[in-house]
Amino acid sequence: MTKTAKRMLALMDRAVTLWRIPVIGRAKGRLVRRLIERHGCTRAIEIGSLFGYSAILISGAMRPRGRLTCLESNAYLAKLVKSNCATAGVGGRVKIVVGDALRLLPLLPGRFDFVLIDAVKEDYLDYLRQLEPKLVPGAVVAADNTGIYRRDVLPYLEYVRDPHGRYASREHVFGDDAMEVSILRS
């Protein structure tokens, strides 16, 4: 990750603490970076971008040829993501697509090896099912806020935790929240 991207994330960390804006943050960010580096991810997708914190984190953690597609339903926030990614020096590695993720996912070209789901909690399972044909074996799927919104994401958790299912899944707890990390079995 470049110094510019690190500085931008540090600035965003200070802002979100002051304004209480929900972002991945430092602790979950370390986990996301480790997952991307350990699995050598180069084709990522993010569902729900807010203002670009995790987009900078993901694109900065990937190898130089890595590319990230961000799906954001709010056009204003999408512009903010684009601007923040450009300021952080990762704008050329990030493609922002504006619209409803459930409608956009089937239309996206290519395959993905890393997924961050952080949008409408009740739709987590639908996002994943739409993405499954586009995931490579061994793809990493990280679902944020599975602690705070456990009731809303329960169908998703039951699906990825099924011992006979398609995923090896593990919960990572961060205080009162959690992130579910699932690896698509070959």
N, C-alpha and C positions, 0 to 999 in steps of 0.2 A: 504494500500500500504506500502511495506517495506521501510525502510530508504535507502537501497541500490538502489531500483528502483527509489525513489525520487531523490537521488543523480545523478543517471544516466540521468534522464530526465532533471535535472538542467544543467548538463554538455552538453547535446544535445541542450538545449535551447541556451546556450552561443555560441555553434558552429554554429548553423543554423542562428543566428543573424549575426555573423561575415561573414559567407559564403553565406548568403541569399538563403538558401535551404528551399523549401516550405514543412513545416510540419504542423500538427494540431496546435501545440503551446499551450501556457498556457491557454489562454481564452477559446478556443474551447475545450481544454483538461478538463477544469473544468466542462463544459457542459456534455461531454462524461462520465466523472466519475459520475456526479450526475445522469445521465440517467441509467447507469449500476447499481448503488447502489439503486436508487428508484424502479427500476423494478426487482431487484434481478436476473439479468442476469447471467447465468452460462455457456452458450454454444454460443460462439461468432464466427463470421467470419469477416475477413477484406479482402477487395479486393483492392490490391495495398498497399504495405508495405514500399516502399522506403528503409529506413535503420533501421526501427524498433521503431521509436518514439511512434507511436500510438499502436503498438503491446505491448510495455512495459506498456503504459498507460492503455489499455484495460485489459490485463491480471492481472495487479496490482490492478485494481479496482474491479475485480470479487471476489466472495467468494472463499475460499480456494480450493474447488473442481472444480472451473471454468476452462474451456478450451477454447483456441482460435485457430482457423485455419486461417493462413495467406496465401493468394494467391498472388504470386509475379511472374511476367513474366520474370524478369531478374535474371539469375542464380547467378551472382556476388552479386547483391543486396540481394538476398535471403540468401546467406552465411553471409553477413553483419548483416542482421536481426537476424539470428541464434546466431551469436557471441554477438551482443549487448544485446539480451534477456538473454543469459547465464550470461553475465557480470552483468546484472541488477538483477539476481537471479530469473528470471521468466521463464527460458528456458524449464523447465519441464512441464510448462502449455501451451506452444506454439508449434504448429505444423506448419511448413512452407512447402507449396506445390508450386513447381516451374512449371510454364506453363501459357498458355492463360486461363484466368478466364472463358471465355465463353465456352471453351471446358471442363474445369475441373468441373464447378459447377454441371452439371447433374450427375457426377460420385461420388460426395462426399456423404459419408454415414451420417446418423443422421439428426437431426433437430436443428434449431438455434433460439435463442431468442434475439440476438443482431447482427446487421450488420453495418459495416462501409464501405461505398463505397467511394473510393478515387483513382480511376485509370483513364482509358480513358474516358473522359467526355461524348463523343458522345455515349458511350455504357452503361451509367447509367441505362436506362430503360431496356435494354436487360439483364443486371446483375440482376436487381430486378425480372424481369419476370422468369428468370431461377431459382431464389432462392425461389420464392413464395411457391412452393409445399413443401419446406423444413422449412418454417417458422411456429412457433407455434403461436396460437392466442395471441395477445398482444405483439408480437415481436416488438422491436425498430429498426428502420432503419434510420441511420444517413448518409446523403450524403454531403460530403464536397465540398467546392468551388462552391456553387450554386449562389454566387453573382458575382464573377469574370468571371465565364464561363456560365453565364445565358443563352446565345444563344445556346450554345452547349448542355445544360441540359434541355432545355425547354420542350421537350417531356416527360421527366421524371417528371418535376415539374407539368405539366398538369395532368399527370396520378395520382400522389399521392395527388394532391389537388382537384381532382374531388369530389364534395360534395356527390355524390351518389356512390362513389368508395369504395374500400376496406380499405382505410387509413384515419386516422385523422392526419393531417399534419400541421406543423408550421415552419415558417422560423425564424432562429435566426441570427441576423445581427452582424457582427464583422468588424467594419470599412467599408472598400470597398468590403468585402467578406461576405459570409453567409454560414450557414449550415442548410439544411432542415432535420427536424426530423419528422418521420412518424411512427405512431403506427398502427399495423395491427389490424383491428377490429375483434372481436370474431365472 
